[in-house]
């Protein structure tokens, strides 16, 4: 029987050790992401026989694919039992087709899966986002050139204890301007406040750009593993030309040069966000599926 408990900073080290050993997982499998979204998704974790189970209770019981060194048959049996005890249909979120194949090999015909394009993650070559070379990135370079003309005194800074309060102020202002009437953005604001309040404890990286002492944009991320870095949060004032392009480039230059890939997460099916993410020419887009026990 699994004993699920609320995610806390007290078990950060143990969880991070298990997660970072996984080489092919997405943004959901970083401690920082799990922690900052834990109130929104009602996230709980349980340890078992060398493995880690992560459960979201927001819309009924659902799990991430178990991680760690464990016997798959044992892990799935434990999750199936937990779902029965909770009176819910067994389902695994944010999985991929290889995960389904592994489960189907052990439990033939017991599960089915559904494609989840809106939650597929965009993976880019770090070198592309750092350098923006070639014809395909001409528009991005044009946006940056315009920004540099209009904001000639801009500077990029790492977030540290001396300036994080300025980022908090910009984030609150951004939310008042764009997010108050949107449920999704209100939830995102709550998550961002958690990220900033626990920034140093979560081992996040962060950077912001300013011009004439005004913070114009910021970004926050963390490593997934030795090969891949993940951008969790990025905010900029929409009406200031080129702010997203410049924070994207400068953050990659500052924090991502030692990683082969940058994961910029999903687009949630938002047309404008999807267009923006595609415009940076991802190296690949992950497949995302939900695995569900057949009824």
ABEGO torsion letter per residue (X at the ends): XBBBBBBBAAAAAAAAAAAAABAABBAAABAAAAAAAAAAAGBBBBBBGGBBBBBBAABEBBBBBBBEBBBAAAAAAAAAAAAAAAGBBBBBBGBBAAAAAAAAAABBGABBBBBBAAABBBBBBAAAAAAGBEAAAAAAAAAAAAAAAABAABBBBBBBAAAAAAAAAAAAAAAAAAAAABAAAAAAAAAAAAAAAAAAAAGBBBBBBBBGGBBABBBBBBBABAABBBBABBBBBAABBGAAAAAAAAAAAAAAAABABBBAEBAGGBAAAAAAAAAAGBABBBBBBBBBBBX
